[in-house]
Amino acid sequence: MSSKSTRLLFLYKELRKGPLDIIKLKSISKQKDWIVSDRTLYRYMDELERDFQVEGENIVINTMENNKKQWKITFDGDEKEHITENDIITFFLLKNYIPQSIRQNREHFFDKFYEWCWKRLSKSKTYFYINNQPNCFINTDFAETVYTQKEQSFLRLLIEAIQELKTLKIKYQFDYTSLHKSTSEYLTIIPLKIILHRGTLHICYLNINDEQINLLALDQIIELKHEDYYLKKQIPQNFENLLENLFGITNNIDEHIYDIELEISSTLGEFIKRRSWHPTQIFNLLENGNYLMTMRCGINRN
């Protein structure tokens, strides 16, 4: 069993990564097999705030919704970091060219950024670039998925579940990713990653019932609720490698991985070779002017 001082040191290291609240503390406790009450976890954090003194670092306590406490570390130093023209261009590239599924309902964030920049840069020539960048970009949003408010709320819950190690019970409709016919419309899952594929958000998850890793499109989900917490050791260590066995995001027709060769005409090859299809893709120019595309993956609907 770990000592109290070891636990306090571990919690301080976790604080340096980001804020903690009782939900995250309970998740950590479960992962580390600490058999402690909520009251003990609160006491640990009170001791950290009272007794841990690190130069340049301060533990502060915020009261969030429903009087829930949040602990975080603030760092001393100059907050007026230098913002360059390239920083501003990078921000607006992200703002304008991220999919509308991500941009949707997040204009308040960009308003906060403008206000933050104005307070710090209003006397600087750099602010010229903030005022003029929005005139430079257009995103057609062609063929991207449009999400409802309900689906946007599901996205927030999925992010929260991944961060806080929560299992979810979901109900889904349709089949975009070639799920097995025996798959129930109700699933209890461990969400692993949120994946953007061709303008649509997908959830990579572990099905707790059959321990298979699959993907669902966000707009397939029609019901979603929190079930329980899980341990990190329940997640297959190689699940990201399993994703590389797919061509796109559709389930393979069988368990085999193939060495695939495709000969492509010179005109079409010039188009295809400039695009990302699979992590293992290689293009070689043949003597006849065509291209040979090779990759190693499964075969599926894509």
N, C-alpha and C positions, 0 to 999 in steps of 0.2 A: 504494500500500500504506500502511495506517495505521501511524503510529509507535507504538513501545512505550508511550510516555507517554499517547498517545490511548487505547490499549487499556486501560491501567490505570485511567484516569479513567472510561472506559465501564463497566468492571467494578465500580468503586466505586459508580457510580450504580445499577447493577443490584443491588448488595448492599443499598442503601438501600430497595429495594422488597421484599426478602425474602432468606432464606438461599440460598446457592449450594453445590452439590456438583459433583463431576466430571462427572456426567451433564448437568447444566444448563450447565456451562462448555463442554462439547463441543458442545451444542446452540447456544449463543451463538456459538462459534467457527465453526460451520458456516453460521449465518445471516449472519455478518459476513464470510465468505470469508477467515478467518484460516487460513493454512496453518501450523499449529503442532502440536506433539506434546502428549500428555497431560503429559509432564514439564514442558514450557514453561508450560502452564496452571497447574500446581502452583507453579511458580516465580513466576508473576505474582501468585498469591494470597499466597505467602510474602512477597513484596516489599510488597504492600499492607498486610499485617498488621504488618510491621516498620517501614515508612517513612512510611505515611500517618498523620498526626496531625491530627485534626479535633476541636476542643474540644467536649466533651460526647458524643463518639461513640467507641466502642471496637470494634475487630474481634476477635472471639473465634472459636476453632476448637473444634468439638465432634467427638468420634469416635462415629460412628453404627454401625449394624449392619455386619458384615463389615469392620470397621476403616475404613469409608469416612469421609473427612473432610467436614465441613460448616462453611462459613464464614458468619458472620452479624455484623451490627452491633447492639450494645446501646447504648442511649441513657441518659445520666445524667439524673437527675431524680426527683421524688417519684412513686413507684409507687402511692401510696394515693389514687387518683382518687376524687372524690366520686360515690357511687352514689345516685341519687334514687329515689323511689317509682315514678316513671314509667319509669325504666330497668328496674326489676324487673318491673313489669307488662308492659312490652314483651318482655322475655325470656320470660316465661311464656306470653304470647300466641304467640310463635314456637314455643316448646317444645311446646305442646299442639295447635296448629292447623297445623303443618307436616304434610304427608302422612306416613302411617306408613312409606312407602317410604324416607323420609329419616330419620325418627325411629328406625326399627328398628335395633337393634344399636348405638345411640349413647347409651345410658343412662349409660355411664361418663363421657361429657362433662358431662352434667348433674350427676353426682355431684361432679365436679371443680369445677363452678361453685359448688355449695353449700358445699364446703369452702373455696374461695377467699373467698366472701362471709363465712363464719363467722369466718375468721381476721381479717378487716378490720372486720366490722360487729357482732361479738358484743356489744359494749358500746353499740351504737347502737339507737335505736328503729326504725330502718329494717329491722332483721332480722325484726321482727314481720311485715312484708309478705312476706318470703321464706318463712316458716313457713306462712303462711295462703293464699298464692296458689294452690297446687295444688288447693285445695278449690273453686275458682271455675269450673273449665273442664272440659268433656267434648267429645271429638271422636268422632263416630260412625264415622269411617273408611268411610262408606258407599260401596260400589262402587270402592274403591281397590284397586290391584293389590298383592298380597302376594308378596314376593320371597324366593327361597331363599337360603341362605348362598352358594351358587355365584354367583348373580346379584348379590348384594351385593359379592362380590369382583370381578365384572366392572365394577361401578360404580366401585370404587376404581381399577381399571386404566384405565378410560376417563378419569377425572379426571386421573390421572397422565399419560396420553398427550396430553391437551389442554395441560396445563401444560408438558410437556417436549418438545412437538412430535414425537411418535412416530406412525408409521403402525401400523396394526393389521390383522391378518388374522382375519376372523371367518367363522363358519358360522351361518346363521340358519334358522329354521323359520317356517311360517305366512306370512300376508301381511295385516298390519293397515293398511298405508298405500298400497295400490294400486301396488306396484312393477311395473315392466314385466315381462311374461311371460318375456322373454329373460334376465332378471337371474339370474346364477349364484347357487347357494346358498352359495358361498364368495366373499367379497369382500375386497379389499385397500383399506382406507379411511384417510382423514385425518379423525379425529373433530373436529368444530368446536364444537358446543354440546351441552349436556344440557338437554333441554326437558321441563318438567312440563306435561302436558295431561290434564285430567280424571282426576287421580289416578294416572296412569301416566307413567313416565319414558321419554323417547324420546331417541335420539341423532341429531342432525343431522350428516351426514357428507358428504365429497366422495369419490366412487368414483374411485379412481385410474385404472381401466381406461377408463371412458367420460367422465370428468371431469364427471359429473352430480352435483348435490346432491340427496340424498334423506334420508328419516328411517326409523328402525327403532325399535320398542319394545324396551326393555331385555330383557323376558322372551321376545323372539323369538330372542335370541342364545344359542346352545348351545356354541359354542367361540370363544375369543378369545385371541390371543397377539400379543406385540410383534414387529414386523417390522423397522423401520428408523426413521431420522429424516428429517424433511422441512424445507424452507425456508418461511418465512412467505410469501414471494412466490408460492408455489404455491397459496395460498388466494385464491379470487376475492374482489375487494374489495367486491363488492355482494351477498355471499351472504345477509346479513340482510335486504336488500331483497327478494331472491327469496322468502324465507319469507313476507313480507307479501302475496305474490301468492296464497298458499294461503288457503282457508277452513278453519281448523283445521290438521291436520297431514297430510292425505291428498293424494297427488299429483293434479294437475289432469288433466282429460280431454284437454286440448289445450294449445297454447302461448298461447292468447289470454287477454287480461285484459278483463273485462266491467264495464260500469256496470250494476249490479244494483239493481232497485227491487222491493220487496215491500210490498204493502198488507196490513196486519194488523188484525184486529178490535180494538176498544178494550180489551176485557177481556184478551185475549192480549197486546196491545201493552204494557199496563201492566207485565206480567210480563217480557216480552222486553227492553224498553228499559232495565231496571235491570241488565242483564247484559252482559258483554263478549263480543262475537262476532268482531269484526275491527277493526283499528286505524282503518279509514276509515269505520266505521259512523256514520250520522246518522239521527236519528228526528225526523220532523215530524208534528205533529197536523193532520189533515185536517178540512175543514168538516163531514164526515159523522160525525166522532168517531173514525174509525179512525186508525191510524198508518201513515205511509209510511217504511219503512226503506230507506236507500240505502247502498251500499258499492261499492268497486271491487276486484275480485279475480277469480281463476279459478273455474271450476266443477269440483267434485269430488264424491266419494261423501258427504262430510259435508253 
